[in-house]
């Protein structure tokens, strides 16, 4: 299946990213992974638009993503990271009030791509933050304040990088298909279909925000988190202790 081939190719890019100590190479591999996910999603959108018969697997769906256990501090920053990855891959999210889980809405290939990216980046975020805190550079700022600010900045930078890679991939894909009528329409129809599915399925109330006024602010931790987000690689990583992130149908 196209989705399986896409995930296998992304996994290969992740291994290449893990194998280099050059941050510029790591950046290139991450951008390549996002562009691949975007290009594959476009290919499948066009294919769906020409299918005479739509199968259930070709329509948007909703999955539950468990972010962490109740009471775990900093879950909002994990949700933010998931949300920015989702936004770059045509996936919409509803967030539990305690940030322990997310309802993700999208096509199967997009949900799979988001999960692959998140599984790597959330571990990198926590490890980079732990390394920063271990230096003591955040003092006298409280550790939890520094952690929240570091991880929020990390997620923000990742979101910018993935969004840029997505836009480059979309522009390239549409340009390559200039002589293939229907590409832009297929992408628009996919967007409309997802919006309609989200509106009919979502029961969310209110607006979720990653940062809260009572969390405190640390400019030093923000700068450190932003740097780590710039240097983050994609790669297969072990599960984050205490956090369950698998997608459940």
Secondary structure, DSSP 8 states (H G I E B T S, - for coil): -HHHHHHHHHHHHHHHHHT---HHHHHHHHHHHHHHHHHHHHHHHHHHHH-SS--GGGS-EEEEEE---TT-TTHHHHHHHHHHHHHTTT-EEEE-TTSSEEEEEE-HHHHHHHHHHHHHHHHHHHHHHHHHHHHTTTTTS-HHHHHHHHHHHHHHHHHHHHHHHHHHHHHHHHHHTTTSTTHHHHHHHHHHHHHHHHHHH----S---S--GGG---HHHHHHHHHHHHH---------TT----EE-
